Amino acid sequence: MYSYEVYPQREFRPDVFIDIGDVLEPVIETINFFRKLNAESPQAERAGHLEAMMKVYPSGEELPLTAWAELKLCTSRVRGHQCGLRFAEAYRALDSRAVGNRLLDEIVS
């Protein structure tokens, strides 16, 4: 079992890294798409607002970045740097027995 970093945290100590360089563009596009869908929600003010543009396509085209997509891009770059890749996802391996025991304790108490 692994824990995943939803947004950057100092306390998160990853020990497993996955290279996402080949899938980063579609991930960013998907984040942009869902943020734009939620842009009209009063709880998600400025969610679909484009904050930046970045040249990532081989053709030199620019990829638009919402604030959430930019955060994903930056986090992926930092995690990639930590493990010697350009872009990476970070995970922490959990002791599944310990997690199971904690959940059981919570259910029983």
PEMO-V771311 format. One record per residue. N is the residue number from 1. RES is the residue in three letters. NEAR is the number of other ideal C-beta (glycine too) atoms within 8 Angstrom. Layout:
# PEMO-V771311
{{N/RES/NEAR} {N/RES/NEAR}}
This chain:
# PEMO-V771311
{{1/MET/6} {2/TYR/8} {3/SER/8} {4/TYR/7} {5/GLU/12} {6/VAL/3} {7/TYR/6} {8/PRO/9} {9/GLN/6} {10/ARG/4} {11/GLU/4} {12/PHE/10} {13/ARG/5} {14/PRO/11} {15/ASP/6} {16/VAL/9} {17/PHE/13} {18/ILE/7} {19/ASP/9} {20/ILE/11} {21/GLY/9} {22/ASP/5} {23/VAL/7} {24/LEU/12} {25/GLU/9} {26/PRO/7} {27/VAL/10} {28/ILE/14} {29/GLU/9} {30/THR/8} {31/ILE/12} {32/ASN/13} {33/PHE/8} {34/PHE/8} {35/ARG/15} {36/LYS/10} {37/LEU/7} {38/ASN/10} {39/ALA/11} {40/GLU/3} {41/SER/7} {42/PRO/4} {43/GLN/4} {44/ALA/10} {45/GLU/5} {46/ARG/7} {47/ALA/13} {48/GLY/12} {49/HIS/8} {50/LEU/8} {51/GLU/7} {52/ALA/7} {53/MET/8} {54/MET/8} {55/LYS/8} {56/VAL/8} {57/TYR/9} {58/PRO/3} {59/SER/4} {60/GLY/5} {61/GLU/6} {62/GLU/8} {63/LEU/12} {64/PRO/9} {65/LEU/14} {66/THR/15} {67/ALA/11} {68/TRP/9} {69/ALA/13} {70/GLU/11} {71/LEU/10} {72/LYS/11} {73/LEU/13} {74/CYS/9} {75/THR/11} {76/SER/13} {77/ARG/10} {78/VAL/9} {79/ARG/15} {80/GLY/15} {81/HIS/8} {82/GLN/9} {83/CYS/8} {84/GLY/4} {85/LEU/10} {86/ARG/5} {87/PHE/12} {88/ALA/13} {89/GLU/9} {90/ALA/12} {91/TYR/13} {92/ARG/11} {93/ALA/8} {94/LEU/9} {95/ASP/6} {96/SER/7} {97/ARG/6} {98/ALA/8} {99/VAL/10} {100/GLY/8} {101/ASN/8} {102/ARG/8} {103/LEU/8} {104/LEU/8} {105/ASP/8} {106/GLU/7} {107/ILE/6} {108/VAL/5} {109/SER/4}}
